Amino acid sequence: MKIHLIAIGGSAMHNLALALRKMGHEVSGSDDEINEPSRSRLASANLLPTNMGWYAEKIHSELDVIILGMHARDDNPELLRARELKLKIVSYPEFIFEHSRNKQRIVICGSHGKTTITSMIMHVLQGSGIPFDYLVGAQLDGFDTMVRLSEDSPVIIIEGDEYLASPIDRRPKFLLYQPHVVVLSGIAWDHINVFPTERLYVDQFVQLIRGLDKAGMIVFNEEDTKVRNLIKKYAKPDFHYLFPYQTLPHKTKAGGSEVKIESEKGKVPFFGKHNFSNLSAAWKVCSLLSIDIQTFLIRMAEFHGAASRLQLIYQDEFNIVYKDFAHSPSKVKASVAAITEVYDKKQIIACLELHTFSSLNREFLRQYKRTLKAIRKKVVFVNEHTLKMKNMVPLTREEICQAFDDKDIQFVTTREELIGKLQVLKGIRNVFLMMSSGNFGNLDLKQLPQLPTGTPS
């Protein structure tokens, strides 16, 4: 097919473009800005647009389908031209569903843990030689792309988030996949820019549960109150197959943990209570795919996580640096708990960059109350450039401290201030927990240990 992607530079979109090219399709695309690593990866596949911007002349009647990314606006010149020519226009979730109509669709949903659960399942299936397609929200070791599509794989593993499918399709992505198996990891209000109330946000998950086919299966976190209540109210026992899970028993120490599944024990190279909840969900799904416990534990002993999910990016005798995608309140809380559990005897420096629309919204900001309280040295970073790009009003230190209910927070708004503050907080031995869905103003986190100790000149 001849396929054109509008907003090709997005995380999922550029990986979809690479997967489609690998399948032999003729692929083109456009975007007004493409950052790394998307830029280099598209360039290596000869898919990087020659010029940045939107060009109606790229859209012609010979195109079989237009895939529209969320980054585009509804008045995009290429979209308008495609409509004028009456071309087929789909969001990438719609395209994934069409491709996987004849496959078993396993969709991992929830406000947190989606990427980790998805990547755990993928790691086990790959190590077990089971063919599968996939869509995941982070780069994983052992996988060239974040999307794989094929004609013959009987199963597809999909990370299904609740954000909108496209500028012209305001449905959550996970509703478009029509899953056979759903994982519900937890529900914590997010995306205030499109779900202005918690009730509206939760309702998206109600629709997911109620829309499941009669033969559908739900793997759900029974420790999450909201999930448990929704399952009780909307998932009738005589209508769905229900598979509850709980955090697996585990013993944690720096460098790894021992975990127990039923009567079997195994060692895994990660830590944090939330990860043993994620591991429990992954085990439930793998067991549905006929993976036995021993095989599962052997594969998980080699699992080192997804990119930016409590990712260890530097370690020496004196310093340890973790990069974490934690940005919503529930994720920040889980990551702080994990780090403080393992490194309770060390000096922890936590830095949270508020980067999303929700985290920068004054009303939503109160959801972060006491999430950093367990850490003595902490910085909240709001990049001035991010505020300008999102056309949002600057926040003050007083507003931050009040929302977090934490007067000890240090607040900075530029990359230079951030470096200076980290330098002041830095001691002889440090554990850095750097949490953001952004990039800390393009700060090289591996250079943090090289910062001189003490007050900057």
N, C-alpha and C positions, 0 to 999 in steps of 0.2 A: 504493500500500500504506500501511497504518498501521504505523509503525515506532517502537519505543521503544528508546533507548540508555541503558543503565545505565553510569554513569561517563562522561557526555557531555563532561566538561570536559577530557579528555586531548588531547594534541596531535593525534594521528591521529583520535580519536573526534569531536572537535568539527568538524574539517574534513570528516569523513564525513557528519556531520549536515547541514552546509551544502550539501554536494554532493547529498545526498538531497532536501533541500528544493528545491534548484534544479531537480531532475528532476521535481518535482511531487508527491512523496510527502508524506504527513501524518506529521510528525516530532515526537516528544516526547523528553524525557530527564530524568535525575536525576544529582546528584552531591552529595558532602558538602562539597566545596571546589572552587572554580573561580577560577583566577588569570588574569592578563593574559598574552597577548592573547586567550586563549580567551573570557574573560568579555565583553569588548566586542564581539567578533565574533559571539558567540551572541546577545547583546542586540540588535545591529543587524539580525539576521535574525528577531527575536522568538522565539528558541529558548532563551533563558536561563531556567532553572527559577525559578519565583516564590519558592520557599523551598529553601534548601540542606538536603540530607539525603535519606534513602531512605524512600519511602512506598509500602507495599504496595497501597494503594488506587489508585495510578496504573496498576496492571497489571490488565487486563480481557480478556475473551474475544474482543473485537473486534480486538485487535492481531494483525497478520499475522506479525510476527517481533520478537524481542528480540535486540538486539546487545549483547553483554556485554563491557565493557572490562576490561583487566587490573587497573585500580585498585580494582575492586570485590572484596569477599571472597566466599568460597563460602557464607557464611551470610547474605549480603545479603537483607534482607526482600523486596525486589522480585524477586530471583532465586528465592527460595523460593516466592513467590506464582505466578510464571510456571511453575514446575515443577508446582505444585499444579494449575494450569489446563491443564497439558500443552501449553503454547504452544511454538512453535518458538524455540529459543535457539541463537544462533550467535555466534562471535567475529568481530571485524571481518575477519581474514584469510579466514575461511570465507565471509563475505558477499561480499568482493571476488572470491573464486574463483567463486562462484555467478553473480555478475554477468558475469564475463568468460569463461564456459565456451566461448563461440564466438569468442573473440578470441585472437590470438597473445599469449601471456604471456611477457614478458621481465622476469626477476627479477634484481636486482642484490644480491649477497650478499657477505659477508666481514666481518672484524672491524673494518676501517677503510676509508674512502673511498666507502662506499655512497652517501651523500647527494650527494657531489660528482659521482660518475659518473652517477648518476640524473639530476641536474639538468643536467649537460652534454648528455646525450642529449635531454632534454626541450627544452632551449634550441635545439638544432639542428633537431629535428623541427618545433617551433613556427615557427621562422624559415623553414623550407622548405615550410610550408603543408601538412604531412602531419597528418591527423587522428589523435588518439590519446587514450586515457584514461591516468590516472596516479595513483600514490600515492607521495609523497615525504616525507622526514622533516624538512624545513625549509621556511620561506617563501622563495619565489624571486621575483626581479624579473620582472614580466610575467605572473605567474600569481596570480589572485585567491585561490585556495585551494591547499592541499596535496593535495587529492584531486579528481579529476574523473571522473565516470562518465557514460556516454552509451549509447544503444542502437546507434549506427551506427559508431563508431570500430572499425577492424579490429584495432588493437594496443593493449595496455596495458603501460605501463612501471611496474614496481613496485620500490620499495626494500624488500627482504626481509630483515628482521633475524632473528637466531637466538633472541631472547627468547621466552618462553612466550606462547601465543595468548590464554589467558584463565585465570581461577582454576579453571575446571573442565575445561580442555583444556591439558594440560601439554606439548603438542608445540610445537617452535619454529615461529614464524610462517611461515618460508620453506618448510616442508614442506607447508603447506596450499594453496599457490598452484598446485602442479603445473605448473611452468614448461615452456615449450618451449625457451627460451634462458636459461641461467644464467650470470651473471658471478661469478667467485670472485676477489676482490681481494687477499685475504690472510687468514691465520688466526693470531690471537694471543689466548690465553686471556683470557676476560672473564666477567662475570656469575657470580661465585663463589657467590652466594646460591642459584642454581638449578643450576649446574654446578660442584660442589665440587672436582672434579679436572680437570686439563687434558685427560686422556684422555677423560673424559665430554664435555667441550666439543667436542673435535675430532670425536667420534663423531657429533655432529649434522650435521656437514658430510659425513661418510661416508654417512649416510642420505640426504642431499640428492643426492649424486652417484649412489648406487646406485638411487635411486628415479626417476631421470630416464627419460623415455620413450625407446624405441629410436631415434626420430628426433630426439631432443633434441640441443641444441648447448651446449657449455661453452666460454665465453670465460674464460681463466684466466691469472693472473699467474705466469709461469714463473720469476720472480725470487724468489718466496716459496717457501722450502724445504718447508714443510708442505703447501702447495697442490700443488706439483710432485709430492711423494711420494704424495699421495692420488690425484691424477690417474693417475699411473703404476700404482698398485695397483688402483684401483677403476673407472676409466673405460677400458674396453677399446676399442682403436682401431677394431675392427670393429663396435662397438656404438654409439658416440657420434661426433658430429662435434666435433673439438677445435680450438680457436682460441687458441693461446698468444699472450701479448703481453708486451712489455718496456717499460721506461721510454723514452720518446721522446727522441732527441737534442735538446738545447736549450742556449741561452745565456741567462743570467739577469742582469738588472740591476734596480735599484730602479725600480718603476713598470711593469715588464713584461718579456717574454721573447720570444725568437725560437725557434720550434720547427720541426722537420723531420719530415715524414711521407713516407716513400719519397723521391721526388726533389723534392717540393714543400715550400716554406718559408712560414711565416706568423708573424705577431706576435700574441701573446695578452697580456691585461692581468693575468696572475697569475704566481706564482713558486713554487719549492719542488719538489724532486725527486719527492715523493709525488704532486704534482698532474700531473706529466708521465707518471707511471704511470697515474693516473686518466684522463688525456686519452687515453692509448693504449687503455685498455679501452673508453672511450666511442666512439672511432673504430672499433674492431672491431665494436661493436654497430651503429653507424650504417652501416657498410659492408654489413652483413648486411641492412639495410633499404634498400639501393640508393642511399645517399647517396655522392656522389663526393668526392674529397679536397679539391678547390677549394671546393666548397660548405661542407664541414665546417670548413675553416680560416676562411672568411669569417664563418661564424656564431660560431666560437669567439673571433674577434677582438673580439666584442661581449659576451663572457661575463664577468661580474664576480662569479661565485660564489654559493653559497648562504649564507643567513643564518648567522652565527657560525662559518663555516668560513674561518679566516684572513681575517676580514672587517675591512677598513679602516673604522673608524668615526669617526676624527678625524685631521686632519693640519694642521699649520701650519708656520711656519718653524723652530720649535724642537722640536715634539713630534709623535709618531706613535703612535696607539693601535690595536692589533689585538685583536679579540675572537675567540676560537677555542673551538670545542666540544671540543677535545682534553681527554680525561679519562682514558682508558685508557693504559697505558704506551706502546704502539706509536704512538698518536696524539700523545702528548706528545713522544716522540722525533722524529717526523716534523716537527712544527711548530717545535720548537727548531732542528732542522737547517735548515729553510727560512728562518727569521728570521736565524740567524747567517750563513748563506750570503750574504744580500743586505745585511745591515746590520753587517758585520764591523768597520767603522770607527766605529760609533756605540755609545753606551752603551745596552745593552739591560737592561730590568728585566722579569723574568719572574715572573708570579704564577700559581700553580696552586692551584685550589680542589679539594680532595678532597671529592666530593659523593655518589658512588654507593656502593652496598653493597660492591662489590668494592674500590674505592679506600680505603674505611675499615676494611677487614678486615686484621687484623694479619698473617695468613698471606700474603694476596695482596699486601700492601704492598711486599714484597721484589721484586716484578716491576718496580718503578720504579727499580731500581738504576741510578745514573749518568745518568738521563734528563735531568737539569738541569745536569750537570757542565760543559757548554760555556758556560754563562752565569755571569757573575761576581756579579751582583746578582739574588737570587731569593728569593721568598717562597712558602711553602706555607700555605694558609688552610684551616682546618677549622672550619666554623661550629658553635658550640655548639648552636644551635637544630636544625640538621640531625641532630646526634647524638641529641638528645632525641626528635625525630620518628621516627628509625629505631631507637630504643632500643639504642644502641650505646655502648660504653665509650670515654671520652675518650682521645685519644692524647697522648703527650708529645713535646717537641722531640727528646729523645734517641732515641726510637723512630723518628721521622721521619728524622733525620739518618743513623741506622744503616741503615734500610731503603733510603734513597736513596744510601747510601755517599757522603755529601756533608755535611761538617761546616760548610759556609758557608751553609746554608739558614737563613733567618729563618722563624720559626713563629709564627702568630697564630691566635686562636680567636674573635675578635669583629670586627664591621665597623669599630668604632672603632679597634681595634688595627691593622687592615689599612690604614686611611687613614693612621694615624700612621707606620707602617712605610714605606709608599710615599712619604710626605713626606720621611722621613729619607734614603731611597735616591735620591730625585729630584735630578737635576742640571740644568744649563742646557739641554742637548739630550738628549732621551730617546726611546727606542722601547719602548713598553709592550706586552708580550705577555701578555694576560689569558686564561688557559685554564680552562674550566669547563663542565660540563653544568648548573650551577646559575646563580646570579645575583650572587655575591659579596655576599650580604646586602642585595640591592637597591641596590647601589652603582651610581651613574650613571657609567659609564666615560668618557663624554665630558667629565666634569668633572676627570679626572685631571690634565690639563695645567694646570689652574687652581690646583692645590694649591701652597701656598707651598713654596719650596725650603728644606731644612734641618730641624733638629730642632724638632718641635712643642712649643709651650709647655705 
